[in-house]
Amino acid sequence: MEALLTDREPVYGHELISLVVEMGGTSTVEALREAATGRFGAEAVYGNCAGNLFSFEEVLAFLASKGKLDVRNGAVSAGAMPACGGH
C-alpha cells in the first residue's frame, strides 16, 4: 500500500457503507466511486477506526474482508456484517 498522507479527517468506512445503503444497498463499483467523489471529493482518503488510511480501492477490499461490503464482478452491495456505530 502506498503511504497516504492527509491534512484533513479521513472518510471513515462506515460513511462509505452508508452511501451504499443510500444507493439502495447495491451499486456498481464505478457508480459508487462517482457518488463517493461527489460527496467526499476526488482527493478523499478513507480510514478505519484503528487509524489505517486507504485509497478508494483499498477501503473497498478492507470492508469486504470484514464482511461489511460484498464486492465482486464490478458490483458492490451491503455485506452480511452490520457496520460499526460510527463516530
HTML snippet that shows the backbone in 3Dmol.js (N, CA, C, O; Angstrom):
<script src="https://3Dmol.org/build/3Dmol-min.js"></script>
<div id="view" style="width:600px;height:400px;position:relative"></div>
<script>
const pdb = `
ATOM      1  N   MET A   1       0.850  -1.180   0.000  1.00  0.00           N
ATOM      2  CA  MET A   1       0.000   0.000   0.000  1.00  0.00           C
ATOM      3  C   MET A   1       0.890   1.235   0.000  1.00  0.00           C
ATOM      4  O   MET A   1       1.820   1.347   0.798  1.00  0.00           O
ATOM      5  N   GLU A   2       0.599   2.134  -0.882  1.00  0.00           N
ATOM      6  CA  GLU A   2       1.322   3.406  -0.934  1.00  0.00           C
ATOM      7  C   GLU A   2       0.906   4.247   0.271  1.00  0.00           C
ATOM      8  O   GLU A   2      -0.270   4.286   0.634  1.00  0.00           O
ATOM      9  N   ALA A   3       1.863   4.907   0.876  1.00  0.00           N
ATOM     10  CA  ALA A   3       1.565   5.734   2.044  1.00  0.00           C
ATOM     11  C   ALA A   3       0.631   6.870   1.655  1.00  0.00           C
ATOM     12  O   ALA A   3       0.896   7.598   0.699  1.00  0.00           O
ATOM     13  N   LEU A   4      -0.446   7.018   2.384  1.00  0.00           N
ATOM     14  CA  LEU A   4      -1.410   8.080   2.142  1.00  0.00           C
ATOM     15  C   LEU A   4      -1.255   9.115   3.247  1.00  0.00           C
ATOM     16  O   LEU A   4      -1.285   8.789   4.433  1.00  0.00           O
ATOM     17  N   LEU A   5      -1.093  10.324   2.851  1.00  0.00           N
ATOM     18  CA  LEU A   5      -0.967  11.416   3.806  1.00  0.00           C
ATOM     19  C   LEU A   5      -2.125  12.375   3.599  1.00  0.00           C
ATOM     20  O   LEU A   5      -2.531  12.642   2.468  1.00  0.00           O
ATOM     21  N   THR A   6      -2.640  12.879   4.674  1.00  0.00           N
ATOM     22  CA  THR A   6      -3.746  13.816   4.569  1.00  0.00           C
ATOM     23  C   THR A   6      -3.657  14.825   5.704  1.00  0.00           C
ATOM     24  O   THR A   6      -3.199  14.516   6.804  1.00  0.00           O
ATOM     25  N   ASP A   7      -4.102  16.027   5.411  1.00  0.00           N
ATOM     26  CA  ASP A   7      -4.145  17.046   6.446  1.00  0.00           C
ATOM     27  C   ASP A   7      -5.581  17.280   6.904  1.00  0.00           C
ATOM     28  O   ASP A   7      -5.870  18.229   7.632  1.00  0.00           O
ATOM     29  N   ARG A   8      -6.464  16.404   6.468  1.00  0.00           N
ATOM     30  CA  ARG A   8      -7.859  16.507   6.902  1.00  0.00           C
ATOM     31  C   ARG A   8      -8.328  15.148   7.398  1.00  0.00           C
ATOM     32  O   ARG A   8      -7.681  14.128   7.162  1.00  0.00           O
ATOM     33  N   GLU A   9      -9.432  15.149   8.071  1.00  0.00           N
ATOM     34  CA  GLU A   9     -10.008  13.929   8.633  1.00  0.00           C
ATOM     35  C   GLU A   9     -10.340  12.942   7.512  1.00  0.00           C
ATOM     36  O   GLU A   9     -10.919  13.333   6.500  1.00  0.00           O
ATOM     37  N   PRO A  10      -9.982  11.679   7.681  1.00  0.00           N
ATOM     38  CA  PRO A  10     -10.335  10.703   6.643  1.00  0.00           C
ATOM     39  C   PRO A  10     -11.837  10.447   6.619  1.00  0.00           C
ATOM     40  O   PRO A  10     -12.540  10.716   7.593  1.00  0.00           O
ATOM     41  N   VAL A  11     -12.309   9.936   5.514  1.00  0.00           N
ATOM     42  CA  VAL A  11     -13.680   9.468   5.388  1.00  0.00           C
ATOM     43  C   VAL A  11     -13.688   8.055   5.964  1.00  0.00           C
ATOM     44  O   VAL A  11     -12.986   7.178   5.462  1.00  0.00           O
ATOM     45  N   TYR A  12     -14.465   7.834   6.996  1.00  0.00           N
ATOM     46  CA  TYR A  12     -14.483   6.527   7.640  1.00  0.00           C
ATOM     47  C   TYR A  12     -15.294   5.529   6.825  1.00  0.00           C
ATOM     48  O   TYR A  12     -16.232   5.892   6.115  1.00  0.00           O
ATOM     49  N   GLY A  13     -14.910   4.273   6.946  1.00  0.00           N
ATOM     50  CA  GLY A  13     -15.556   3.212   6.185  1.00  0.00           C
ATOM     51  C   GLY A  13     -17.061   3.184   6.349  1.00  0.00           C
ATOM     52  O   GLY A  13     -17.783   2.904   5.392  1.00  0.00           O
ATOM     53  N   HIS A  14     -17.548   3.472   7.559  1.00  0.00           N
ATOM     54  CA  HIS A  14     -18.996   3.436   7.764  1.00  0.00           C
ATOM     55  C   HIS A  14     -19.713   4.500   6.933  1.00  0.00           C
ATOM     56  O   HIS A  14     -20.888   4.343   6.602  1.00  0.00           O
ATOM     57  N   GLU A  15     -19.004   5.587   6.596  1.00  0.00           N
ATOM     58  CA  GLU A  15     -19.613   6.606   5.744  1.00  0.00           C
ATOM     59  C   GLU A  15     -19.793   6.083   4.320  1.00  0.00           C
ATOM     60  O   GLU A  15     -20.778   6.406   3.656  1.00  0.00           O
ATOM     61  N   LEU A  16     -18.847   5.280   3.857  1.00  0.00           N
ATOM     62  CA  LEU A  16     -18.959   4.671   2.539  1.00  0.00           C
ATOM     63  C   LEU A  16     -20.060   3.607   2.549  1.00  0.00           C
ATOM     64  O   LEU A  16     -20.816   3.493   1.584  1.00  0.00           O
ATOM     65  N   ILE A  17     -20.154   2.839   3.616  1.00  0.00           N
ATOM     66  CA  ILE A  17     -21.225   1.848   3.743  1.00  0.00           C
ATOM     67  C   ILE A  17     -22.584   2.547   3.715  1.00  0.00           C
ATOM     68  O   ILE A  17     -23.508   2.077   3.051  1.00  0.00           O
ATOM     69  N   SER A  18     -22.711   3.652   4.422  1.00  0.00           N
ATOM     70  CA  SER A  18     -23.967   4.417   4.423  1.00  0.00           C
ATOM     71  C   SER A  18     -24.320   4.890   3.022  1.00  0.00           C
ATOM     72  O   SER A  18     -25.490   4.898   2.639  1.00  0.00           O
ATOM     73  N   LEU A  19     -23.315   5.279   2.263  1.00  0.00           N
ATOM     74  CA  LEU A  19     -23.560   5.717   0.888  1.00  0.00           C
ATOM     75  C   LEU A  19     -24.104   4.556   0.049  1.00  0.00           C
ATOM     76  O   LEU A  19     -25.018   4.750  -0.753  1.00  0.00           O
ATOM     77  N   VAL A  20     -23.556   3.362   0.227  1.00  0.00           N
ATOM     78  CA  VAL A  20     -24.073   2.185  -0.481  1.00  0.00           C
ATOM     79  C   VAL A  20     -25.537   1.952  -0.104  1.00  0.00           C
ATOM     80  O   VAL A  20     -26.366   1.686  -0.974  1.00  0.00           O
ATOM     81  N   VAL A  21     -25.853   2.050   1.177  1.00  0.00           N
ATOM     82  CA  VAL A  21     -27.227   1.864   1.634  1.00  0.00           C
ATOM     83  C   VAL A  21     -28.136   2.918   1.006  1.00  0.00           C
ATOM     84  O   VAL A  21     -29.235   2.592   0.558  1.00  0.00           O
ATOM     85  N   GLU A  22     -27.697   4.169   0.968  1.00  0.00           N
ATOM     86  CA  GLU A  22     -28.472   5.243   0.344  1.00  0.00           C
ATOM     87  C   GLU A  22     -28.717   4.969  -1.141  1.00  0.00           C
ATOM     88  O   GLU A  22     -29.724   5.404  -1.700  1.00  0.00           O
ATOM     89  N   MET A  23     -27.805   4.257  -1.764  1.00  0.00           N
ATOM     90  CA  MET A  23     -27.926   3.928  -3.187  1.00  0.00           C
ATOM     91  C   MET A  23     -28.783   2.682  -3.401  1.00  0.00           C
ATOM     92  O   MET A  23     -28.788   2.117  -4.495  1.00  0.00           O
ATOM     93  N   GLY A  24     -29.503   2.250  -2.372  1.00  0.00           N
ATOM     94  CA  GLY A  24     -30.395   1.111  -2.489  1.00  0.00           C
ATOM     95  C   GLY A  24     -29.778  -0.201  -2.042  1.00  0.00           C
ATOM     96  O   GLY A  24     -30.392  -1.255  -2.209  1.00  0.00           O
ATOM     97  N   GLY A  25     -28.570  -0.161  -1.473  1.00  0.00           N
ATOM     98  CA  GLY A  25     -27.932  -1.359  -0.958  1.00  0.00           C
ATOM     99  C   GLY A  25     -27.061  -2.083  -1.961  1.00  0.00           C
ATOM    100  O   GLY A  25     -26.397  -3.058  -1.611  1.00  0.00           O
ATOM    101  N   THR A  26     -27.052  -1.623  -3.207  1.00  0.00           N
ATOM    102  CA  THR A  26     -26.212  -2.228  -4.231  1.00  0.00           C
ATOM    103  C   THR A  26     -25.901  -1.202  -5.310  1.00  0.00           C
ATOM    104  O   THR A  26     -26.670  -0.273  -5.556  1.00  0.00           O
ATOM    105  N   SER A  27     -24.754  -1.395  -5.945  1.00  0.00           N
ATOM    106  CA  SER A  27     -24.295  -0.440  -6.948  1.00  0.00           C
ATOM    107  C   SER A  27     -23.160  -1.078  -7.734  1.00  0.00           C
ATOM    108  O   SER A  27     -22.614  -2.106  -7.334  1.00  0.00           O
ATOM    109  N   THR A  28     -22.815  -0.465  -8.842  1.00  0.00           N
ATOM    110  CA  THR A  28     -21.564  -0.858  -9.475  1.00  0.00           C
ATOM    111  C   THR A  28     -20.448  -0.140  -8.723  1.00  0.00           C
ATOM    112  O   THR A  28     -20.679   0.885  -8.083  1.00  0.00           O
ATOM    113  N   VAL A  29     -19.257  -0.679  -8.806  1.00  0.00           N
ATOM    114  CA  VAL A  29     -18.112  -0.044  -8.156  1.00  0.00           C
ATOM    115  C   VAL A  29     -17.914   1.350  -8.742  1.00  0.00           C
ATOM    116  O   VAL A  29     -17.637   2.295  -8.003  1.00  0.00           O
ATOM    117  N   GLU A  30     -18.052   1.490 -10.055  1.00  0.00           N
ATOM    118  CA  GLU A  30     -17.849   2.797 -10.695  1.00  0.00           C
ATOM    119  C   GLU A  30     -18.890   3.816 -10.251  1.00  0.00           C
ATOM    120  O   GLU A  30     -18.551   4.974 -10.008  1.00  0.00           O
ATOM    121  N   ALA A  31     -20.157   3.404 -10.139  1.00  0.00           N
ATOM    122  CA  ALA A  31     -21.196   4.326  -9.669  1.00  0.00           C
ATOM    123  C   ALA A  31     -20.927   4.746  -8.227  1.00  0.00           C
ATOM    124  O   ALA A  31     -21.141   5.902  -7.864  1.00  0.00           O
ATOM    125  N   LEU A  32     -20.459   3.805  -7.406  1.00  0.00           N
ATOM    126  CA  LEU A  32     -20.113   4.144  -6.023  1.00  0.00           C
ATOM    127  C   LEU A  32     -18.930   5.096  -5.999  1.00  0.00           C
ATOM    128  O   LEU A  32     -18.921   6.053  -5.225  1.00  0.00           O
ATOM    129  N   ARG A  33     -17.930   4.843  -6.840  1.00  0.00           N
ATOM    130  CA  ARG A  33     -16.770   5.737  -6.901  1.00  0.00           C
ATOM    131  C   ARG A  33     -17.220   7.161  -7.274  1.00  0.00           C
ATOM    132  O   ARG A  33     -16.766   8.133  -6.670  1.00  0.00           O
ATOM    133  N   GLU A  34     -18.095   7.276  -8.250  1.00  0.00           N
ATOM    134  CA  GLU A  34     -18.602   8.593  -8.664  1.00  0.00           C
ATOM    135  C   GLU A  34     -19.387   9.263  -7.537  1.00  0.00           C
ATOM    136  O   GLU A  34     -19.226  10.458  -7.286  1.00  0.00           O
ATOM    137  N   ALA A  35     -20.232   8.491  -6.862  1.00  0.00           N
ATOM    138  CA  ALA A  35     -21.008   9.047  -5.745  1.00  0.00           C
ATOM    139  C   ALA A  35     -20.089   9.471  -4.604  1.00  0.00           C
ATOM    140  O   ALA A  35     -20.296  10.522  -3.997  1.00  0.00           O
ATOM    141  N   ALA A  36     -19.077   8.660  -4.312  1.00  0.00           N
ATOM    142  CA  ALA A  36     -18.128   8.988  -3.240  1.00  0.00           C
ATOM    143  C   ALA A  36     -17.324  10.231  -3.605  1.00  0.00           C
ATOM    144  O   ALA A  36     -17.072  11.080  -2.750  1.00  0.00           O
ATOM    145  N   THR A  37     -16.924  10.340  -4.855  1.00  0.00           N
ATOM    146  CA  THR A  37     -16.188  11.527  -5.298  1.00  0.00           C
ATOM    147  C   THR A  37     -17.068  12.762  -5.162  1.00  0.00           C
ATOM    148  O   THR A  37     -16.603  13.813  -4.719  1.00  0.00           O
ATOM    149  N   GLY A  38     -18.329  12.641  -5.540  1.00  0.00           N
ATOM    150  CA  GLY A  38     -19.253  13.767  -5.409  1.00  0.00           C
ATOM    151  C   GLY A  38     -19.489  14.182  -3.976  1.00  0.00           C
ATOM    152  O   GLY A  38     -19.602  15.373  -3.685  1.00  0.00           O
ATOM    153  N   ARG A  39     -19.564  13.227  -3.086  1.00  0.00           N
ATOM    154  CA  ARG A  39     -19.840  13.529  -1.678  1.00  0.00           C
ATOM    155  C   ARG A  39     -18.589  13.911  -0.894  1.00  0.00           C
ATOM    156  O   ARG A  39     -18.615  14.859  -0.109  1.00  0.00           O
ATOM    157  N   PHE A  40     -17.496  13.180  -1.101  1.00  0.00           N
ATOM    158  CA  PHE A  40     -16.319  13.349  -0.256  1.00  0.00           C
ATOM    159  C   PHE A  40     -15.159  14.059  -0.949  1.00  0.00           C
ATOM    160  O   PHE A  40     -14.206  14.470  -0.287  1.00  0.00           O
ATOM    161  N   GLY A  41     -15.227  14.209  -2.265  1.00  0.00           N
ATOM    162  CA  GLY A  41     -14.165  14.871  -3.010  1.00  0.00           C
ATOM    163  C   GLY A  41     -13.230  13.877  -3.672  1.00  0.00           C
ATOM    164  O   GLY A  41     -13.075  12.744  -3.217  1.00  0.00           O
ATOM    165  N   ALA A  42     -12.617  14.319  -4.745  1.00  0.00           N
ATOM    166  CA  ALA A  42     -11.729  13.456  -5.528  1.00  0.00           C
ATOM    167  C   ALA A  42     -10.468  13.075  -4.762  1.00  0.00           C
ATOM    168  O   ALA A  42      -9.867  12.039  -5.048  1.00  0.00           O
ATOM    169  N   GLU A  43     -10.062  13.876  -3.812  1.00  0.00           N
ATOM    170  CA  GLU A  43      -8.832  13.628  -3.052  1.00  0.00           C
ATOM    171  C   GLU A  43      -9.090  12.964  -1.703  1.00  0.00           C
ATOM    172  O   GLU A  43      -8.209  12.940  -0.843  1.00  0.00           O
ATOM    173  N   ALA A  44     -10.291  12.426  -1.515  1.00  0.00           N
ATOM    174  CA  ALA A  44     -10.636  11.815  -0.223  1.00  0.00           C
ATOM    175  C   ALA A  44      -9.699  10.659   0.099  1.00  0.00           C
ATOM    176  O   ALA A  44      -9.308   9.881  -0.771  1.00  0.00           O
ATOM    177  N   VAL A  45      -9.358  10.575   1.362  1.00  0.00           N
ATOM    178  CA  VAL A  45      -8.602   9.445   1.905  1.00  0.00           C
ATOM    179  C   VAL A  45      -9.543   8.771   2.890  1.00  0.00           C
ATOM    180  O   VAL A  45     -10.190   9.435   3.700  1.00  0.00           O
ATOM    181  N   TYR A  46      -9.614   7.464   2.815  1.00  0.00           N
ATOM    182  CA  TYR A  46     -10.537   6.695   3.641  1.00  0.00           C
ATOM    183  C   TYR A  46      -9.788   6.097   4.820  1.00  0.00           C
ATOM    184  O   TYR A  46      -8.584   5.852   4.744  1.00  0.00           O
ATOM    185  N   GLY A  47     -10.506   5.865   5.906  1.00  0.00           N
ATOM    186  CA  GLY A  47      -9.863   5.328   7.090  1.00  0.00           C
ATOM    187  C   GLY A  47     -10.766   4.402   7.863  1.00  0.00           C
ATOM    188  O   GLY A  47     -11.963   4.296   7.596  1.00  0.00           O
ATOM    189  N   ASN A  48     -10.163   3.729   8.834  1.00  0.00           N
ATOM    190  CA  ASN A  48     -10.943   2.888   9.749  1.00  0.00           C
ATOM    191  C   ASN A  48     -10.709   3.377  11.170  1.00  0.00           C
ATOM    192  O   ASN A  48      -9.915   4.288  11.404  1.00  0.00           O
ATOM    193  N   CYS A  49     -11.396   2.773  12.095  1.00  0.00           N
ATOM    194  CA  CYS A  49     -11.320   3.211  13.494  1.00  0.00           C
ATOM    195  C   CYS A  49      -9.949   2.979  14.116  1.00  0.00           C
ATOM    196  O   CYS A  49      -9.613   3.606  15.121  1.00  0.00           O
ATOM    197  N   ALA A  50      -9.152   2.082  13.528  1.00  0.00           N
ATOM    198  CA  ALA A  50      -7.810   1.811  14.041  1.00  0.00           C
ATOM    199  C   ALA A  50      -6.783   2.822  13.539  1.00  0.00           C
ATOM    200  O   ALA A  50      -5.620   2.782  13.941  1.00  0.00           O
ATOM    201  N   GLY A  51      -7.215   3.728  12.661  1.00  0.00           N
ATOM    202  CA  GLY A  51      -6.315   4.758  12.165  1.00  0.00           C
ATOM    203  C   GLY A  51      -5.608   4.425  10.866  1.00  0.00           C
ATOM    204  O   GLY A  51      -4.763   5.196  10.411  1.00  0.00           O
ATOM    205  N   ASN A  52      -5.936   3.290  10.258  1.00  0.00           N
ATOM    206  CA  ASN A  52      -5.344   2.946   8.971  1.00  0.00           C
ATOM    207  C   ASN A  52      -5.964   3.810   7.884  1.00  0.00           C
ATOM    208  O   ASN A  52      -7.154   4.121   7.934  1.00  0.00           O
ATOM    209  N   LEU A  53      -5.159   4.196   6.905  1.00  0.00           N
ATOM    210  CA  LEU A  53      -5.635   5.004   5.790  1.00  0.00           C
ATOM    211  C   LEU A  53      -5.617   4.184   4.511  1.00  0.00           C
ATOM    212  O   LEU A  53      -4.735   3.351   4.301  1.00  0.00           O
ATOM    213  N   PHE A  54      -6.613   4.436   3.652  1.00  0.00           N
ATOM    214  CA  PHE A  54      -6.804   3.651   2.447  1.00  0.00           C
ATOM    215  C   PHE A  54      -7.166   4.534   1.262  1.00  0.00           C
ATOM    216  O   PHE A  54      -7.700   5.632   1.423  1.00  0.00           O
ATOM    217  N   SER A  55      -6.863   4.032   0.066  1.00  0.00           N
ATOM    218  CA  SER A  55      -7.422   4.608  -1.157  1.00  0.00           C
ATOM    219  C   SER A  55      -8.843   4.051  -1.295  1.00  0.00           C
ATOM    220  O   SER A  55      -9.259   3.214  -0.495  1.00  0.00           O
ATOM    221  N   PHE A  56      -9.576   4.505  -2.290  1.00  0.00           N
ATOM    222  CA  PHE A  56     -10.934   4.001  -2.517  1.00  0.00           C
ATOM    223  C   PHE A  56     -10.914   2.488  -2.724  1.00  0.00           C
ATOM    224  O   PHE A  56     -11.691   1.765  -2.099  1.00  0.00           O
ATOM    225  N   GLU A  57     -10.033   2.011  -3.594  1.00  0.00           N
ATOM    226  CA  GLU A  57      -9.963   0.575  -3.887  1.00  0.00           C
ATOM    227  C   GLU A  57      -9.573  -0.219  -2.639  1.00  0.00           C
ATOM    228  O   GLU A  57     -10.122  -1.289  -2.377  1.00  0.00           O
ATOM    229  N   GLU A  58      -8.628   0.312  -1.881  1.00  0.00           N
ATOM    230  CA  GLU A  58      -8.177  -0.369  -0.668  1.00  0.00           C
ATOM    231  C   GLU A  58      -9.269  -0.439   0.389  1.00  0.00           C
ATOM    232  O   GLU A  58      -9.407  -1.462   1.061  1.00  0.00           O
ATOM    233  N   VAL A  59     -10.045   0.623   0.550  1.00  0.00           N
ATOM    234  CA  VAL A  59     -11.098   0.590   1.564  1.00  0.00           C
ATOM    235  C   VAL A  59     -12.187  -0.384   1.155  1.00  0.00           C
ATOM    236  O   VAL A  59     -12.768  -1.046   2.014  1.00  0.00           O
ATOM    237  N   LEU A  60     -12.482  -0.492  -0.149  1.00  0.00           N
ATOM    238  CA  LEU A  60     -13.459  -1.489  -0.584  1.00  0.00           C
ATOM    239  C   LEU A  60     -12.973  -2.894  -0.231  1.00  0.00           C
ATOM    240  O   LEU A  60     -13.743  -3.704   0.286  1.00  0.00           O
ATOM    241  N   ALA A  61     -11.707  -3.185  -0.505  1.00  0.00           N
ATOM    242  CA  ALA A  61     -11.147  -4.502  -0.192  1.00  0.00           C
ATOM    243  C   ALA A  61     -11.160  -4.747   1.320  1.00  0.00           C
ATOM    244  O   ALA A  61     -11.496  -5.843   1.767  1.00  0.00           O
ATOM    245  N   PHE A  62     -10.796  -3.731   2.105  1.00  0.00           N
ATOM    246  CA  PHE A  62     -10.798  -3.866   3.560  1.00  0.00           C
ATOM    247  C   PHE A  62     -12.208  -4.152   4.075  1.00  0.00           C
ATOM    248  O   PHE A  62     -12.405  -5.074   4.866  1.00  0.00           O
ATOM    249  N   LEU A  63     -13.188  -3.364   3.629  1.00  0.00           N
ATOM    250  CA  LEU A  63     -14.559  -3.553   4.095  1.00  0.00           C
ATOM    251  C   LEU A  63     -15.119  -4.907   3.653  1.00  0.00           C
ATOM    252  O   LEU A  63     -15.898  -5.526   4.378  1.00  0.00           O
ATOM    253  N   ALA A  64     -14.724  -5.356   2.477  1.00  0.00           N
ATOM    254  CA  ALA A  64     -15.153  -6.678   2.010  1.00  0.00           C
ATOM    255  C   ALA A  64     -14.534  -7.777   2.879  1.00  0.00           C
ATOM    256  O   ALA A  64     -15.193  -8.769   3.192  1.00  0.00           O
ATOM    257  N   SER A  65     -13.264  -7.598   3.267  1.00  0.00           N
ATOM    258  CA  SER A  65     -12.594  -8.613   4.092  1.00  0.00           C
ATOM    259  C   SER A  65     -13.234  -8.738   5.471  1.00  0.00           C
ATOM    260  O   SER A  65     -13.111  -9.777   6.121  1.00  0.00           O
ATOM    261  N   LYS A  66     -13.912  -7.691   5.916  1.00  0.00           N
ATOM    262  CA  LYS A  66     -14.567  -7.693   7.225  1.00  0.00           C
ATOM    263  C   LYS A  66     -16.056  -8.045   7.126  1.00  0.00           C
ATOM    264  O   LYS A  66     -16.755  -8.069   8.140  1.00  0.00           O
ATOM    265  N   GLY A  67     -16.547  -8.320   5.900  1.00  0.00           N
ATOM    266  CA  GLY A  67     -17.952  -8.663   5.708  1.00  0.00           C
ATOM    267  C   GLY A  67     -18.885  -7.473   5.721  1.00  0.00           C
ATOM    268  O   GLY A  67     -20.104  -7.638   5.760  1.00  0.00           O
ATOM    269  N   LYS A  68     -18.330  -6.281   5.689  1.00  0.00           N
ATOM    270  CA  LYS A  68     -19.144  -5.059   5.719  1.00  0.00           C
ATOM    271  C   LYS A  68     -19.731  -4.739   4.353  1.00  0.00           C
ATOM    272  O   LYS A  68     -20.838  -4.210   4.256  1.00  0.00           O
ATOM    273  N   LEU A  69     -18.982  -5.063   3.290  1.00  0.00           N
ATOM    274  CA  LEU A  69     -19.445  -4.912   1.916  1.00  0.00           C
ATOM    275  C   LEU A  69     -19.167  -6.211   1.181  1.00  0.00           C
ATOM    276  O   LEU A  69     -18.265  -6.967   1.541  1.00  0.00           O
ATOM    277  N   ASP A  70     -19.950  -6.453   0.158  1.00  0.00           N
ATOM    278  CA  ASP A  70     -19.709  -7.577  -0.741  1.00  0.00           C
ATOM    279  C   ASP A  70     -19.296  -6.959  -2.072  1.00  0.00           C
ATOM    280  O   ASP A  70     -20.078  -6.246  -2.701  1.00  0.00           O
ATOM    281  N   VAL A  71     -18.071  -7.234  -2.495  1.00  0.00           N
ATOM    282  CA  VAL A  71     -17.542  -6.658  -3.731  1.00  0.00           C
ATOM    283  C   VAL A  71     -17.131  -7.796  -4.646  1.00  0.00           C
ATOM    284  O   VAL A  71     -16.231  -8.572  -4.325  1.00  0.00           O
ATOM    285  N   ARG A  72     -17.804  -7.890  -5.803  1.00  0.00           N
ATOM    286  CA  ARG A  72     -17.422  -8.910  -6.793  1.00  0.00           C
ATOM    287  C   ARG A  72     -18.020  -8.580  -8.150  1.00  0.00           C
ATOM    288  O   ARG A  72     -19.106  -8.014  -8.266  1.00  0.00           O
ATOM    289  N   ASN A  73     -17.264  -8.959  -9.165  1.00  0.00           N
ATOM    290  CA  ASN A  73     -17.686  -8.779 -10.555  1.00  0.00           C
ATOM    291  C   ASN A  73     -18.106  -7.344 -10.869  1.00  0.00           C
ATOM    292  O   ASN A  73     -19.062  -7.121 -11.611  1.00  0.00           O
ATOM    293  N   GLY A  74     -17.393  -6.379 -10.308  1.00  0.00           N
ATOM    294  CA  GLY A  74     -17.680  -4.973 -10.590  1.00  0.00           C
ATOM    295  C   GLY A  74     -18.882  -4.411  -9.866  1.00  0.00           C
ATOM    296  O   GLY A  74     -19.313  -3.292 -10.147  1.00  0.00           O
ATOM    297  N   ALA A  75     -19.435  -5.186  -8.926  1.00  0.00           N
ATOM    298  CA  ALA A  75     -20.595  -4.732  -8.162  1.00  0.00           C
ATOM    299  C   ALA A  75     -20.246  -4.681  -6.681  1.00  0.00           C
ATOM    300  O   ALA A  75     -19.371  -5.407  -6.209  1.00  0.00           O
ATOM    301  N   VAL A  76     -20.933  -3.825  -5.970  1.00  0.00           N
ATOM    302  CA  VAL A  76     -20.741  -3.702  -4.522  1.00  0.00           C
ATOM    303  C   VAL A  76     -22.121  -3.656  -3.871  1.00  0.00           C
ATOM    304  O   VAL A  76     -23.035  -3.001  -4.373  1.00  0.00           O
ATOM    305  N   SER A  77     -22.258  -4.355  -2.752  1.00  0.00           N
ATOM    306  CA  SER A  77     -23.515  -4.332  -2.016  1.00  0.00           C
ATOM    307  C   SER A  77     -23.215  -4.398  -0.529  1.00  0.00           C
ATOM    308  O   SER A  77     -22.108  -4.731  -0.107  1.00  0.00           O
ATOM    309  N   ALA A  78     -24.238  -4.070   0.254  1.00  0.00           N
ATOM    310  CA  ALA A  78     -24.089  -4.140   1.707  1.00  0.00           C
ATOM    311  C   ALA A  78     -23.780  -5.574   2.097  1.00  0.00           C
ATOM    312  O   ALA A  78     -24.375  -6.512   1.566  1.00  0.00           O
ATOM    313  N   GLY A  79     -22.854  -5.740   3.021  1.00  0.00           N
ATOM    314  CA  GLY A  79     -22.421  -7.072   3.431  1.00  0.00           C
ATOM    315  C   GLY A  79     -23.298  -7.678   4.505  1.00  0.00           C
ATOM    316  O   GLY A  79     -24.300  -7.094   4.920  1.00  0.00           O
ATOM    317  N   ALA A  80     -22.906  -8.850   4.943  1.00  0.00           N
ATOM    318  CA  ALA A  80     -23.660  -9.600   5.937  1.00  0.00           C
ATOM    319  C   ALA A  80     -23.457  -9.076   7.360  1.00  0.00           C
ATOM    320  O   ALA A  80     -24.333  -9.219   8.212  1.00  0.00           O
ATOM    321  N   MET A  81     -22.287  -8.464   7.610  1.00  0.00           N
ATOM    322  CA  MET A  81     -21.990  -7.964   8.957  1.00  0.00           C
ATOM    323  C   MET A  81     -22.443  -6.517   9.079  1.00  0.00           C
ATOM    324  O   MET A  81     -22.212  -5.723   8.166  1.00  0.00           O
ATOM    325  N   PRO A  82     -23.072  -6.164  10.167  1.00  0.00           N
ATOM    326  CA  PRO A  82     -23.504  -4.769  10.324  1.00  0.00           C
ATOM    327  C   PRO A  82     -22.295  -3.842  10.459  1.00  0.00           C
ATOM    328  O   PRO A  82     -21.224  -4.244  10.914  1.00  0.00           O
ATOM    329  N   ALA A  83     -22.500  -2.617  10.056  1.00  0.00           N
ATOM    330  CA  ALA A  83     -21.451  -1.609  10.160  1.00  0.00           C
ATOM    331  C   ALA A  83     -21.250  -1.220  11.618  1.00  0.00           C
ATOM    332  O   ALA A  83     -22.079  -1.510  12.481  1.00  0.00           O
ATOM    333  N   CYS A  84     -20.128  -0.556  11.866  1.00  0.00           N
ATOM    334  CA  CYS A  84     -19.874  -0.072  13.220  1.00  0.00           C
ATOM    335  C   CYS A  84     -20.847   1.058  13.549  1.00  0.00           C
ATOM    336  O   CYS A  84     -21.590   1.512  12.679  1.00  0.00           O
ATOM    337  N   GLY A  85     -20.842   1.505  14.781  1.00  0.00           N
ATOM    338  CA  GLY A  85     -21.759   2.533  15.227  1.00  0.00           C
ATOM    339  C   GLY A  85     -21.449   3.911  14.697  1.00  0.00           C
ATOM    340  O   GLY A  85     -22.286   4.806  14.817  1.00  0.00           O
ATOM    341  N   GLY A  86     -20.287   4.121  14.119  1.00  0.00           N
ATOM    342  CA  GLY A  86     -19.941   5.423  13.582  1.00  0.00           C
ATOM    343  C   GLY A  86     -19.272   6.319  14.610  1.00  0.00           C
ATOM    344  O   GLY A  86     -18.981   5.907  15.733  1.00  0.00           O
ATOM    345  N   HIS A  87     -19.042   7.533  14.202  1.00  0.00           N
ATOM    346  CA  HIS A  87     -18.337   8.497  15.050  1.00  0.00           C
ATOM    347  C   HIS A  87     -19.188   9.702  15.292  1.00  0.00           C
ATOM    348  O   HIS A  87     -18.765  10.627  15.985  1.00  0.00           O
TER     349      HIS A  87
END
`;
const viewer = $3Dmol.createViewer("view");
viewer.addModel(pdb, "pdb");
viewer.setStyle({}, {cartoon: {color: "spectrum"}});
viewer.zoomTo();
viewer.render();
</script>
